[in-house]
Amino acid sequence: MKKDLLIIDTRLLAYETYHKHLPFISFVEFISSYVSNYVLPNRIVWAYDSREGSKRRKELYPEYKAHRKELIKTEAEKNRLQKFNDDYNKVESILQYLGNVIHLPGYEADDIANILTDKLKDKYNIWLLSSDKDWLVNLKADNIKQLHLKRGLITSDNVFEEFGVLPENIIKVQALAGVAKENIKGVYRLGEKRVYKMLNEGLTINEIIDIIQEWVGIGKFGMKLPDGFSSVREMYEFNYEVLRPLVFNDLEKDEQTELLKQINYRKQGNVEQLEQEIIEKFRQPILFSEQMKKFYHIKE
């Protein structure tokens, strides 16, 4: 029987405390409480965004996520975000007590989730803890599930009901319609729902591209291409390459070695050592209930 592996979108989950103005380290308690409703995993991976962002995507598209700094406007917002980032950088050593911290320079948490799912899907039942829709691309088999904070358990059986799109079509839709949060430009005034509808009508992606090209040509609904592209197909192929999920073989040999090293590493410690480290870094105690000790496999 396969064991259960939980892969956590670490920064997104940590943001739960930021938005709710809770003590930072309480996101660990929240994860234990939420996930234990579904599974007590044998292994936990904390997927970390690289501090420099996605090397590959920025090489392909230098404007990738370039607009995000503009979203923080007031001085108070800047100071609170800086405090969050300071705390986030402190927590990595603590999380090593609770699983494997995976941090690869030049790769984002969703890349790590894609790569690990590709590499380990035959060995583990994989549970993905994230509300990021991009993580749905991994739901390609019955033993891969996503725990979504707002929608609960998402599987290959109910993903279409919940989101109106199949996992294999998510990147195709985004490559045509764009992704605002990533600063990926799609066809202006196209929209994801229009592409979903065409896919659900049984049209192939090539047929959809041809139809949208006709619409752009006559300016239907005010549609037009983003600057720098001469055709819908050119834009689609470029965006798809930027957005596509990575697999283990996309890594360089030294990156594969480093990833495997981090997967195999486990910090040895007990409850008292962990609580002391939390107190030293955050000046706040954290009490591990019996359920949390079991969930994180922490020694007495």
Secondary structure, 3 states (H helix, E strand, C coil): CCEEEEEEEHHHHHHHHHHHCCCCCHHHHHHHHHHCCCCCCCEEEEECCCCCCCHHHHHHCCCCCCCHHHHCCCHHHHHHHHHHHHHHHHCHHHHHHHCEEECCCCCCHHHHHHHHHHHHCCCEEEEEECCCHHHHHHCCCCCEEEEECCCEEECCCCHHHHHCCCHHHHHHHHHHHEEHHHCEECCECCCHHHHHHHHHCCCCHHHHHHHHHHHHHHCHHHCECCCCCCCHHHHHHHHHHHHCCCCHHHCCHHHHHHHHHHHHCCCCCEHHHHHHHHHHHHCCCCCCCHHHHHHHCCEC
